[in-house]
């Protein structure tokens, strides 16, 4: 038997297309494996250049938001890479608690507390915030209500406090928190809102306090969303004083051994006199305010916006609000003489963005819209870049940089 005949017996004839199919299978398996590794390790470039553009092309804003929360609840977060790395110089102490880093998740992402444990333990954040939560479940405004401004790296939303209500969210919070070892988890807060049809808003905030005060590290009084009629009027001095006095009384009734901090979340659209009034109120110890979140979304529309969605009604967040919110942080730090911690929020996409807010007076920084454009790996990127900036400017610790711009001016 010749050599060619031997080959026939050793290598039987393959069916038509077998080689092509095998090649496709090998390639598909390789691509799937590569994708899984990139997702698992949280590749910043892969998320920003491949994953998020695909999401933008095929999934609308609200559905992608919903799926992101679900993925987080299943633990589908980057498990390795920069997200999980912590830096000694970023550790900070506030409210008698040590934060592993000053980067936090703003309210609005996990509105109903569906992914609390995974976000608090495995995301890389130093603090996380859920909500806004309203007393009675409500659907919010009609869809569509979320609009990406792709050319501007912004988002406009008019959700309108869609919420599962305090009952269901409280069950999730209590279930999650009962199993936590605090040192292993991020500082945890609940953002409280009012129902659309409630006339006496302070009653809704009291309900939120009563449900969540025993189960969280801090509570946020959200009086600045532009999507609930009349809500922003509560930032007026007289209304704000009444609300804060009422909330303080409700907290006092609980006689908690570990009392949660109370933060006030304000709008970036306030005029100077309104900011002065708020500064006077929050620095008055009788009202029991422990910190200010600066800021919420803006109703302003900068002239440079390019996206066709720029005229949609709602609150604008993301890169276009970066400078507005940072300037608001700067003013509030000056008006309060640095007496009260500020949490800077708005347009944080990089370590430089976070650093600007910290130098302007923020002790902590929150983000959310950056997820829309860069995915979960943005957390690790910001921490790494922030640590590099501190080193560049000769700061040994993040606390040394808080309000540094004001000291430079003096």
Buried (B, 14 or more C-beta within 10 A) or exposed (E): EEEEEEEEEEEEEEEEEEEEEEEEEEEEEEEEEEBEEBBBBBBBEBBBEBBBEEBBEEBBBBEBBEEBBEBBBEEBBBEEBBBBEEBEBBBBEBBEBEBBBBBBBBBBBBBBBBBBBBBBBBBBBBBBBBBBBBBBBBEBBEEEBBBBBBEBBBBBBBBBBBBBBBEBBBEBBBEBBEEBEEEEBBBBBBBBBBBBEBEEBBBBBBBBBBBBBBBBBBBBBBBBBBBBEEBBEBBBBEBBBBBBBBBBEBBEEEEEEEBBBBBBBBBBBBEEEBBBBBBBBBBEEEBBBBBBBBBBBBBEBBEEBEBEBBEBEBBBBBBBBBBBBBBBBBBBBBBBEBEBBBBBBBBBBBBEBBBBBBBBBBBBBBBBBBBBBBBBBBBBBBBBBBBBBBEEEEBEEBBBBBBBBBEEEE
